[in-house]
Amino acid sequence: MNGKKALIAATATCWAFAAGAAFANDPGKSDQPITDSVITTKVKAELTKDKTTKAKDIHVKTKDGVVMLSGTVDSATEKQQAEQDARGVKGVVDVHNDLSVKQ
């Protein structure tokens, strides 16, 4: 009987986390501003997910919602893609793209 209760408790916990995550990602559910550190983390995650950018070579800083990209990339296309990835993150006000393209 204890195993069954543990399974039910674990299932309920999983559902609670799933519901919480769903509401946390819903832009209409929160009036809390997104902090610069959260924006920076999300931009880095987007750059990492995008296989056309080398995230390890791109430095990201955020100040008052303005994302600053710096570092060196292989092409103008990669530079543009990194900026596009950053602009797609919720909370980003503007992007300053200071990435240099390797010669």
C-alpha positions as CSV (number, residue, x, y, z in Angstrom):
1,M,0.0,0.0,0.0
2,N,2.9,2.4,0.8
3,G,4.3,2.0,-2.8
4,K,0.9,2.9,-4.3
5,K,0.7,6.1,-2.1
6,A,4.2,7.1,-3.1
7,L,3.3,6.6,-6.8
8,I,0.2,8.8,-6.4
9,A,2.2,11.5,-4.5
10,A,4.9,11.4,-7.2
11,T,2.4,11.7,-10.0
12,A,0.6,14.6,-8.3
13,T,3.9,16.4,-7.8
14,C,4.8,16.0,-11.5
15,W,1.4,17.4,-12.5
16,A,1.9,20.3,-10.2
17,F,5.3,21.1,-11.7
18,A,3.9,20.8,-15.2
19,A,1.0,23.1,-14.5
20,G,3.4,25.6,-12.8
21,A,5.7,25.6,-15.8
22,A,2.8,26.1,-18.2
23,F,1.7,29.2,-16.3
24,A,5.2,30.5,-15.9
25,N,5.7,30.6,-19.7
26,D,2.4,32.2,-20.4
27,P,3.0,35.9,-21.0
28,G,-0.5,36.9,-20.0
29,K,-0.3,35.3,-16.5
30,S,2.4,37.5,-14.9
31,D,3.0,41.2,-14.6
32,Q,6.5,40.7,-13.2
33,P,9.2,42.3,-15.3
34,I,11.8,39.9,-16.7
35,T,15.2,40.6,-15.1
36,D,18.4,41.2,-17.2
37,S,20.0,38.0,-15.9
38,V,17.0,36.0,-17.0
39,I,17.1,37.6,-20.5
40,T,20.8,36.9,-20.7
41,T,20.3,33.3,-19.8
42,K,17.5,32.9,-22.4
43,V,19.5,34.5,-25.1
44,K,22.4,32.2,-24.4
45,A,20.0,29.3,-24.5
46,E,18.6,30.4,-27.9
47,L,22.1,30.8,-29.3
48,T,23.0,27.3,-28.0
49,K,19.9,25.7,-29.6
50,D,20.6,27.4,-32.9
51,K,23.0,25.2,-34.8
52,T,24.0,28.0,-37.2
53,T,25.6,30.0,-34.3
54,K,28.7,29.2,-32.2
55,A,27.3,30.2,-28.8
56,K,30.7,29.7,-27.1
57,D,32.2,32.5,-29.2
58,I,29.3,34.9,-28.5
59,H,29.3,37.0,-25.3
60,V,25.9,38.2,-24.0
61,K,25.3,41.0,-21.6
62,T,21.9,42.7,-20.8
63,K,21.2,46.1,-19.3
64,D,17.7,47.4,-18.9
65,G,16.4,44.9,-21.5
66,V,19.0,45.9,-24.1
67,V,21.1,42.9,-25.1
68,M,24.7,43.5,-26.1
69,L,26.4,40.8,-28.3
70,S,30.1,40.7,-28.6
71,G,32.8,38.3,-29.8
72,T,33.9,36.9,-33.1
73,V,31.8,34.8,-35.6
74,D,32.6,33.1,-38.9
75,S,30.2,35.0,-41.2
76,A,27.9,37.9,-41.6
77,T,25.0,35.3,-41.7
78,E,26.0,34.0,-38.3
79,K,26.1,37.6,-37.0
80,Q,22.6,38.3,-38.3
81,Q,21.3,35.0,-37.0
82,A,22.6,35.7,-33.5
83,E,20.9,39.1,-33.5
84,Q,17.6,37.5,-34.7
85,D,17.8,34.9,-32.0
86,A,18.3,37.6,-29.3
87,R,15.5,39.7,-30.6
88,G,13.1,36.7,-30.3
89,V,13.6,36.4,-26.6
90,K,10.7,37.8,-24.4
91,G,11.8,41.0,-22.6
92,V,14.4,42.1,-25.0
93,V,13.9,45.8,-25.8
94,D,16.8,46.2,-28.3
95,V,19.9,44.4,-29.4
96,H,23.4,46.0,-29.9
97,N,25.2,43.7,-32.2
98,D,29.0,44.3,-31.8
99,L,30.0,40.9,-33.2
100,S,33.0,40.9,-35.4
101,V,33.2,38.7,-38.5
102,K,36.5,36.8,-38.9
103,Q,38.5,37.9,-42.0
